[in-house]
Amino acid sequence: MSLLEKITADMKSAMKSQDKVKVNALRLLISDLKYARISSNEDLTDEQEMAVVLSAAKKRKESIESYKTGGRDDLLAKEEQELKIISEYLPEQMSEEEVIAEIESVIAETGASSMKDLGRVMGMAMKKLKGKADGSLVQEIVRRKLA
């Protein structure tokens, strides 16, 4: 069962239970997935589907930050609920300790020693941690380790 099929099935059950917030969030996610499939002119791979879901989650996180600074508590609650629903379809996130261990292994692998090597370390780290850790957390840890 592809991710799109799973989300569609979950949306149908949410419709039956009349969970409007979940239905709306899943409709938007299905729309994003179908748009990506149409744009690529072929069926999406599991990695491509996950990238679409990660992008949707990232958009919600950015909106949450904007609404917090703008004092829009009504919209903030809606975005937080949608993010929680979308997060159910993401792979489990690694703990900060696990991320640090992965980054240390990447630094040792690349032989990085200073901030000049930031790009190389970030590139390898994000390939290994894609979908498993937040990019801003990875960047923060890499900067600390290379400083």
Long-range contacts (C-beta under 8 A, 24 or more apart in sequence): 2-44, 2-46, 2-49, 3-33, 3-46, 3-49, 3-50, 3-53, 3-89, 4-30, 4-33, 4-34, 4-37, 4-44, 4-49, 6-89, 7-33, 7-89, 21-78, 21-81, 21-82, 21-85, 22-85, 24-82, 25-81, 25-82, 25-85, 25-86, 26-85, 28-56, 28-82, 29-53, 29-56, 29-86, 29-89, 32-56, 50-90, 50-91, 50-131, 51-131, 53-86, 53-89, 53-90, 54-90, 54-131, 56-86, 57-83, 57-86, 57-87, 57-90, 60-86, 90-131, 91-131, 91-132, 92-132, 93-132, 93-133, 93-134, 94-129, 94-132, 94-133, 96-137, 96-141, 99-129, 99-133, 99-137, 99-138, 99-141, 100-141, 100-145, 102-128, 102-129, 102-133, 103-138, 103-141, 103-142, 103-145, 104-145, 107-142, 107-145, 107-146, 112-146, 113-146, 114-146, 115-143, 115-146, 115-147, 117-146, 118-142, 118-143, 118-146, 121-146
